[in-house]
Amino acid sequence: MKPIYVTKTPSMYRIQFEYHPKLVEVIKRIPSRPRYDGTDRAWLVPINDFRYSGGKNADWYVRAFSQWAVQMRFCSTVKRRDVSEEINYDIPPMKPFTGEHYMLLQPYEYQLEGVQYAIEHKRCFFGDQPGLGKTLQAICAVVKAHREADIHGDSFPVLVICPAALKVNWQREFKKFAGINAIILDDKNRQSWHSFYECKKTDGSPLCEVFITNYESLNKYFVRAVNRESKLTMKSIAFDQRISLFNSVIIDESHKCKSTKTQQSKYVEGICKGKRYVFALTGTPVVNNNTDLIQQLKILGRLEDFGGYSRYVEKYCDGPKQASNVKELNWRLWNTCFFRREKSKVLAQLPDKTRQYLTVDITTTKEYKAAEGDMVKYLKKYKSASDEQVQKSMNGAVMVQMQLLKQISARGKIKAVCEFVHDVIDGGEKLILFGYLKEVIAELKKEFPKAVTVTGSDNISQKQYAVDSFQNNPDCKLIILNFKSGGTGLTLTAASRVAFIEFPWTFSDCEQAEDRAHRNGQKNNVNCYYFLGKDTIDKYMYDVIQTKKNIANGVTGTDDQVEENMINLAMDLFKDKL
């Protein structure tokens, strides 16, 4: 049971609480007819309204509602705060680009505006929607700063940290856009990579000034030791002195560093400390709630701009969804260290994207029902546990049970998905197909042996071959990917159809995967198909995804107008069975 949050401004009350139909029913009885703000997930009650009568004003109704909610045990307590002034949270326009861009290709105007923002703010998010060319903007920014070092401060040498599957792509992009050779760190140059910068060409410039590595290899190249005898902090980590070589760090898919507790996030934070330029590239900076930004802001050296950790949590992570004052946070981000553009607003020529949710019968119904029965029994036990510690210890096991249901549903959808794939590719079209479970991908590959794959089992060369074949070979009709290896950074505009036999827990991963096709270079409308197993956990998962989507869109200022052919989704998959 969570608190009810009441914020009073000069013009209205903003009331937030954990959803319950009875609470919604009662708050709607307030005479001023409160409206729901989906951005902040708050009910808005006007201070002044002609419908208040009988000596009762907004204060009286809000206080009565709050007290009733606590008395009826819908909420634990009431948390109040006053805001003395209304703030205009309009997002300022992007500044126009000035000077030379130094790229071999002409960037779009909006991309140049992003470059201008990055150079001026130096440590910031590139938050554009997937497909708008964040890679090009980051490359352009560091190159321009380098070429105009007397004005902006030198940005070279540069370290790029990215998912393993994107290392070759970053190397290619530096060459394609800027004519610059970049080196990928590997075991062959583990001890000597820095010499490529220290050794000079005949003109006195370093042999190489751009270095690329992946998240999983940070420990190998940049960490000398970790004190594992105590809680992991920055003081626990002894970094290789060579990290001082870099003036800039580009962090691709920076939401991978959203956790404040993982070694990976700490390594990135340590590497970025004191750097002149730190660019965090992510179309989805907020995956779950506003706490996702804390570690990313620390990495950028920007958390103090928001009052430090405690103040940030107090102001922006309050409420039942840990997502308070979303509009204010969005405004402060834009004015401090963040920009984001939507494809619909800057790429008028980009085709539309639609989503369709297809409910199919699963072939594993008997197995699923048995597992579901076990799950219900387990949840009943979990629900009846009076000891908070006992419940906490069971959380992991609940997630395992949920994952099992997800896997059974995925296996049960293979037949229906295969029929769909045959219809598409036999009709001469190309298709991008996302899955996750190794067993599922193996079955799909057996059914479609000519398909190429981008999965965790493929090495970098195999992944790049798959992408190149799919993009350039007319006979290569199907590419099968999982979210971890192929959901980000890849361009797959040869297809305008994207299908999902499984989907993850976050909207951001879904959107990233969709936008492998819906990006610059796409000429056709993109159709995305989500296969939902009938009477399975799939419907519940989608509901969770949508909740997280609303929070993320509020923080980033996104106006997602994608058409969604939705099924009526249950609020709770097992609500009627417990």
FENPEQUI-V453866 format. One record per residue. N is the residue number from 0. D_LAST is the distance of its C-alpha to the last C-alpha in Angstrom with 1 decimal. Layout:
{{N;D_LAST} {N;D_LAST}}
//
This chain:
{{0;18.0} {1;21.0} {2;24.4} {3;25.9} {4;29.0} {5;32.1} {6;35.2} {7;38.3} {8;41.0} {9;44.3} {10;42.9} {11;39.2} {12;36.0} {13;33.4} {14;29.9} {15;27.0} {16;23.5} {17;20.0} {18;18.8} {19;17.2} {20;18.3} {21;19.6} {22;21.8} {23;23.2} {24;24.0} {25;25.9} {26;27.8} {27;29.0} {28;30.7} {29;33.2} {30;36.5} {31;37.4} {32;34.5} {33;33.0} {34;32.5} {35;30.0} {36;31.5} {37;29.5} {38;31.7} {39;31.0} {40;27.6} {41;29.2} {42;29.9} {43;33.7} {44;35.3} {45;39.1} {46;41.3} {47;43.8} {48;43.0} {49;45.1} {50;42.1} {51;41.8} {52;43.7} {53;44.3} {54;45.0} {55;41.5} {56;41.3} {57;38.7} {58;38.7} {59;37.8} {60;34.9} {61;33.4} {62;33.7} {63;32.2} {64;29.2} {65;28.7} {66;29.1} {67;26.8} {68;24.0} {69;24.5} {70;24.9} {71;21.6} {72;19.9} {73;19.0} {74;21.4} {75;22.9} {76;26.5} {77;29.1} {78;31.1} {79;34.3} {80;37.2} {81;40.3} {82;41.9} {83;45.6} {84;46.4} {85;45.1} {86;45.5} {87;46.4} {88;44.1} {89;46.1} {90;46.3} {91;50.0} {92;51.6} {93;52.3} {94;55.9} {95;58.2} {96;59.2} {97;62.7} {98;65.1} {99;64.7} {100;61.5} {101;63.2} {102;60.9} {103;62.4} {104;60.2} {105;60.0} {106;56.7} {107;55.2} {108;56.0} {109;52.4} {110;52.4} {111;55.6} {112;54.1} {113;51.3} {114;54.1} {115;55.9} {116;52.8} {117;52.1} {118;55.7} {119;55.9} {120;52.6} {121;53.0} {122;49.5} {123;46.9} {124;44.1} {125;44.9} {126;41.8} {127;42.9} {128;40.5} {129;40.6} {130;43.7} {131;46.0} {132;48.0} {133;46.9} {134;48.8} {135;52.0} {136;51.7} {137;51.2} {138;54.1} {139;56.3} {140;55.5} {141;56.5} {142;59.5} {143;60.8} {144;60.4} {145;62.3} {146;65.0} {147;65.4} {148;64.9} {149;67.7} {150;65.6} {151;62.0} {152;62.3} {153;62.0} {154;58.7} {155;59.8} {156;58.9} {157;55.3} {158;52.3} {159;49.5} {160;46.1} {161;43.9} {162;41.5} {163;43.3} {164;43.3} {165;45.2} {166;48.1} {167;50.4} {168;49.5} {169;50.4} {170;53.7} {171;54.5} {172;53.7} {173;56.0} {174;58.7} {175;58.1} {176;57.8} {177;60.2} {178;62.2} {179;61.0} {180;60.5} {181;57.4} {182;56.7} {183;53.4} {184;53.1} {185;52.8} {186;53.9} {187;57.5} {188;58.0} {189;55.7} {190;58.6} {191;60.9} {192;59.0} {193;60.5} {194;64.0} {195;63.4} {196;63.5} {197;66.3} {198;68.6} {199;70.5} {200;71.7} {201;75.4} {202;74.5} {203;73.0} {204;69.4} {205;66.7} {206;66.0} {207;62.3} {208;60.5} {209;57.0} {210;54.7} {211;51.3} {212;48.5} {213;44.8} {214;42.1} {215;41.7} {216;45.5} {217;46.0} {218;46.0} {219;48.6} {220;51.1} {221;50.7} {222;49.3} {223;51.7} {224;49.4} {225;46.1} {226;45.9} {227;42.8} {228;43.4} {229;41.9} {230;39.2} {231;39.9} {232;42.0} {233;44.9} {234;47.2} {235;45.7} {236;47.0} {237;50.6} {238;51.3} {239;54.1} {240;57.0} {241;57.2} {242;54.4} {243;57.1} {244;58.8} {245;56.4} {246;56.9} {247;53.9} {248;50.5} {249;48.5} {250;44.8} {251;43.3} {252;39.5} {253;39.4} {254;35.7} {255;35.6} {256;36.8} {257;34.2} {258;33.0} {259;35.1} {260;34.5} {261;35.4} {262;38.9} {263;39.4} {264;38.9} {265;41.3} {266;43.9} {267;43.9} {268;44.3} {269;47.2} {270;48.9} {271;48.8} {272;50.0} {273;53.4} {274;53.6} {275;55.5} {276;53.2} {277;49.5} {278;47.8} {279;44.0} {280;43.2} {281;39.7} {282;38.5} {283;35.1} {284;35.8} {285;32.4} {286;29.5} {287;26.6} {288;28.0} {289;31.4} {290;31.3} {291;32.1} {292;35.6} {293;36.5} {294;37.7} {295;39.3} {296;41.2} {297;42.3} {298;43.6} {299;45.6} {300;46.9} {301;45.5} {302;42.9} {303;45.7} {304;46.3} {305;43.0} {306;43.8} {307;42.6} {308;39.2} {309;38.3} {310;39.5} {311;37.7} {312;34.3} {313;35.0} {314;36.1} {315;34.1} {316;30.9} {317;29.7} {318;26.8} {319;23.1} {320;24.0} {321;27.0} {322;29.1} {323;31.5} {324;34.9} {325;34.5} {326;37.6} {327;39.7} {328;38.5} {329;39.4} {330;42.8} {331;43.5} {332;42.7} {333;45.0} {334;47.8} {335;47.4} {336;46.4} {337;44.4} {338;45.2} {339;43.2} {340;44.4} {341;42.5} {342;43.9} {343;44.0} {344;46.3} {345;48.7} {346;48.8} {347;49.6} {348;50.6} {349;47.3} {350;45.5} {351;42.2} {352;38.8} {353;36.1} {354;32.5} {355;31.0} {356;27.5} {357;27.7} {358;24.7} {359;25.6} {360;24.4} {361;23.8} {362;25.6} {363;23.0} {364;20.4} {365;20.2} {366;20.0} {367;17.4} {368;15.0} {369;15.6} {370;15.0} {371;11.8} {372;10.6} {373;12.0} {374;10.3} {375;6.7} {376;8.3} {377;10.1} {378;7.6} {379;6.2} {380;10.0} {381;10.8} {382;8.9} {383;10.7} {384;13.9} {385;16.4} {386;19.1} {387;19.3} {388;21.4} {389;18.9} {390;16.2} {391;19.1} {392;20.2} {393;16.9} {394;17.1} {395;19.5} {396;17.6} {397;14.5} {398;17.2} {399;18.7} {400;15.6} {401;15.4} {402;19.2} {403;19.0} {404;16.9} {405;19.5} {406;22.3} {407;21.3} {408;21.1} {409;24.5} {410;26.2} {411;25.0} {412;26.7} {413;30.1} {414;31.7} {415;31.0} {416;32.1} {417;35.3} {418;36.2} {419;35.9} {420;38.0} {421;40.6} {422;41.0} {423;41.6} {424;44.0} {425;45.7} {426;46.5} {427;48.3} {428;45.8} {429;44.4} {430;40.7} {431;38.8} {432;35.7} {433;33.1} {434;30.8} {435;29.6} {436;28.9} {437;32.2} {438;31.5} {439;30.8} {440;34.0} {441;36.0} {442;35.0} {443;36.0} {444;39.3} {445;40.0} {446;39.7} {447;41.7} {448;44.3} {449;46.4} {450;43.6} {451;44.0} {452;41.3} {453;40.5} {454;38.0} {455;37.9} {456;39.9} {457;42.8} {458;45.5} {459;47.0} {460;49.8} {461;47.5} {462;45.3} {463;48.3} {464;49.8} {465;46.6} {466;46.7} {467;50.4} {468;50.3} {469;47.5} {470;49.4} {471;52.9} {472;52.8} {473;52.5} {474;51.6} {475;48.5} {476;45.8} {477;42.5} {478;41.3} {479;38.0} {480;36.7} {481;33.8} {482;32.8} {483;34.1} {484;37.6} {485;38.2} {486;36.0} {487;38.6} {488;42.3} {489;43.3} {490;45.2} {491;44.4} {492;46.0} {493;47.4} {494;44.2} {495;42.6} {496;39.4} {497;36.5} {498;33.5} {499;30.3} {500;28.6} {501;26.3} {502;25.9} {503;25.2} {504;23.0} {505;25.8} {506;27.7} {507;30.9} {508;30.8} {509;30.3} {510;33.2} {511;35.4} {512;35.0} {513;35.7} {514;38.8} {515;40.4} {516;41.7} {517;41.7} {518;44.5} {519;48.2} {520;50.0} {521;47.5} {522;49.4} {523;46.7} {524;43.5} {525;40.6} {526;37.7} {527;34.4} {528;31.9} {529;28.3} {530;26.8} {531;23.1} {532;21.5} {533;20.1} {534;16.3} {535;16.1} {536;15.4} {537;18.8} {538;17.8} {539;15.5} {540;18.5} {541;20.9} {542;19.1} {543;19.4} {544;23.0} {545;23.9} {546;22.8} {547;25.0} {548;27.7} {549;28.1} {550;28.7} {551;31.1} {552;33.0} {553;33.5} {554;35.1} {555;37.3} {556;38.2} {557;37.2} {558;37.2} {559;35.2} {560;36.1} {561;35.1} {562;34.1} {563;30.6} {564;29.6} {565;25.9} {566;23.2} {567;20.7} {568;18.1} {569;14.5} {570;13.9} {571;10.7} {572;10.2} {573;6.4} {574;6.0} {575;5.9} {576;3.8} {577;0.0}}
//
